[in-house]
Amino acid sequence: MVSNIILAVVIVGVIGLIFGLLLSFASVIFKVETDEREEKILSVLPGANCGACGFAGCSAYASAVVNSGAPVNSCSVGKTAVAEKIADIMGVTAGEIVPMTAKVMCGGNCEAASDKYEYVGKQDCRAAAKLGGGAKSCPNGCLGLGSCISVCKFDAIRIENGIAVIDEEKCEACGMCVKQCPKHVIALIPKKNKYYVECMNTEKGALTNKYCTVGCIGCKRCEKACEAGAVKVVNNNAVIDYSLCTGCGACAEQCPKKVIKVRNAV
């Protein structure tokens, strides 16, 4: 009886040893070599894993830079400092990086914008948008239910008086809120520029006035006032070309609805 137990133990031990040797052999044969630059890049990345670079996370981005030629300056959270470190690791130049911030291009709060019905349901913009585009009468207005807040990893967004508001001090311009907004009223703009259009409306002026007291009516007074040619009215809405904008403020002065706002340039 004892000899049978000893024999069974020996057999199990031998089998375990054989499998161990096979696994060790396989690990050598099938070993995947990792470029040490991936680890170096990963060590300088901020670790936010926000996906703003277009990849699943920091590790995926580091791999893409080394193996697929992804741009070294795609980490908006790390900004110039991180881009330069990655460029140094890869032996390339980082290129110009323009600091950005997210802005909610809608001023249609509870007092300014009208509703077409009372929404009662899940407090989520994407869910509300499936019901006739949401409660807002304006088809391009912020629904103010916080879908953008749910994806912001930097606590930079809050809801005030029915619309989303972004704290530029906390915003890292990752762009996740831009992707999440079903009404497409959040945009990334250069921090160095002072002015932005707080409206994404595309309806004609007469209809806009029925929806919202602070909506762009496409009157083109801003366009005519801009000597640099940086402001154009496209689909009944004023649009600023930041590559041409000089920050003179003539457009804001001429806007009858005060839709063109000034922000603190950084």
N, C-alpha and C positions, 0 to 999 in steps of 0.2 A: 504493500500500500504506500509506504513511504517512498520506495524507489519510483513508483509511478508519478508521485507528486514532484519528485526531484527531476524526473525526465521531462515532465510537462513544463516545469520552470525553465529548464535548459532550452527546450524547443522554442518557447516564447522569447527567451533572451536572444537566441540565435536569429530568429525571425526579425526581432527588433533591431538587432545589429545590422542585418542585411538591408532592411529598409532605411536605416540611418545612413549607411554608406551610399545607397542609391540616391537618397535625397541630397547628400553632400555633393555627389558627382553631378547630379542634375543642376544644382545651384551654380556650379562652376561652368558647365556647358551652356546653360541658358541665361547666364548673368547678363543683365542689360547695363551697359556702361552709361553712367550719367555724367554729363559735362559739368565740371566743377563750377562753371560760370552760372549755372542755374541756381546753385546754392548761394553763391555770392549775391546774385540779383535778389533772390528771395530774402536775404538778410537785410537788404537796404530798403525793401518795400515796407510800407506802413502797416501791412497786415489787416487792412480794413475788409478785404474780401467783398467789396461792394459791387464788383462787376462793371464798374464804369469804363474800364479799359476794353471791354468787349469780350472778356474771357470769364470763365467760371469763378476764378479767384486769383489770389496773388501767385500761387504755385503754377497755375495754368498759364498765367501771363509770363512768368519767368521762363517757362519752357518754350512758349511761343516766341519770345525774343531771341532765344538761343537757337532754336531749331527751325523756326518758320520765318524769321526775319521781321517779326512784329516791331512796330515803332518803339523806340526807347523812351519816348515822351508821352506815353498813353496814360500814365497814372496821374489823374487829376488831383488826387488826394495828396500825393507826394510832391506835386508841383515841380518847380525848376530844380530844387536841391536833389531830389531823387532821380530825376531825369538825367542830370549831369553825372551822378554816381553810376547809373546803369550804362550811360554812354561810355564812361571811362572803363568799365568792365568789358564792354564789347569793342572798345577801340574805335569808336565813332564819335561824331558830334551830336549833341542833343537837339540842336536847332532851336528856333525861337518858340517860347512857350508863353501864351497870352493868358494871364489869370482870368478866370471866368467866375460868374456867380449866377445862380438861378433866380429868376424873377417871375412872379405870377402876373401875367399880362391881362388882368381883369380887375376893375375897380367896382364891379357891380355887387356891392354889399346889400344887406337887408333893406336899407333905406333907398338905395339907388335903383335896384333892379326888381322887376316884378316877377311873380310866379304864375304859372298857368294852372297849377294844381298843388294841393298839399301832399307832400310825399311822406308816407308812413311805411317804413320798412328798414332793411339793413342799412346801417350808417356807413355806406360805402359808395363812393362816386361811380364806380364801375357797375355796381348793381343798379343804382338809380338811373344811370344813363340808358339802360336797356328798356326803361319805361318811357317811351316817347322822347328820349334824349335827356330826360331829367326834368325836375320841376321848374327850372328857370325858363322864363319866356324866351330869353336870348339863347339861340342855339349854340353860341360860342362862349357862354358864361361859366365861371367857376361854380361848381355845385356845392362846394364847401363841406363835404362829408368826410374828408380826410384820407382818401386813398393814398395821397402823396405822403402823408405822415407815416403810414404803415410801412413804407419802404425806405424812409430816411434813417440812416444809421447814425446820424450826427445830431439828432434832436434839433434840427434847424427850421422846422415848419410847425406852425400853429394855426388854428382857425380863429379868426377875429371877425365878429359881426357877419358871419355867413360866407366868408371867403378865406382862402389860404393865404398866409403871410409868411415870407421867408426871412429868417435872421441871417443877414449876410456875414456876420461875424462867425457864425457856426457853419455856414454852408461851405462844402468842399467841392461844389460843382461836379459831383459824381454823375449827375444826369438821371438817376433812378426815378426821381419824381417826374421828370419830363416824360419818361417812358410809361409811367404808371397812369398819368392823367388821361382819362378817356375823352376829355374835351380839348386837349392839346393847348391849354392856356398857360403852360409853364415853359419857359425858354431859358437858354443859357446866353448871357450877354457878357461882353468884356468888362472887367471891373474898372478899367481906365476910362470908360465912357460914362458921361454924366446923365444922359437922357435916355428914356425908353418910353415906348407907347404902351400905356396900361389898358389895352383893349385888343381883342382878337376878332372882333365882330366883322362879318362880311356882308351884312344886310345893308340895304340902301338907307340913307339918312332918315327918311320919314318913318320907316318901320323901326329903326333903331330907337328913335325918340319915344316910341310907344313901349319899348322893352326896358330901356335903361336911361337914366338922366345923365350918366357919365360915359356913354358909349361914343366911339368915333363915328362920325356921320359922313366921312369921306369928302369933306368940303374942299380939300386941296389947298387951304390957306397955308398950311405948314409947308407944303411942297413948293408953293410960290415964294415963300419967305426964305427958303434955304438956298443961299448963294453957292454952297458947295455941291448942290445936287445930291445930298445924302438922304433926302426924304422923298419917298414916292408913295402915292396912294395906289394900292394893289387890291383888287376885289373889294373896293369900298373901305379899305382900312389902311391907315398910315403905317409905313414900314421904314425903319431907319437902316441905312447901309453904314455900318460902323467903320468900314474901311475908308469912308469919305467924311464922316462926321467930324467937325472941328470943335464941337461943344459950345457953339456961340449962343445957343438958346433961343434963336429967332423963331424956331418952329413952336416951342412951348409958349412963347409970348403971343403968337398969332392964333393958337388953338382956341376956338370958342367954347369947347366943352372941357378944356383943361385935362385932356386925356394924355398929353405928353408930359411926363413927370421927370423931375430931377432927382437924382440919387447922389449919395456921397461917393464921389470917385475916389478910388484907392490908388 
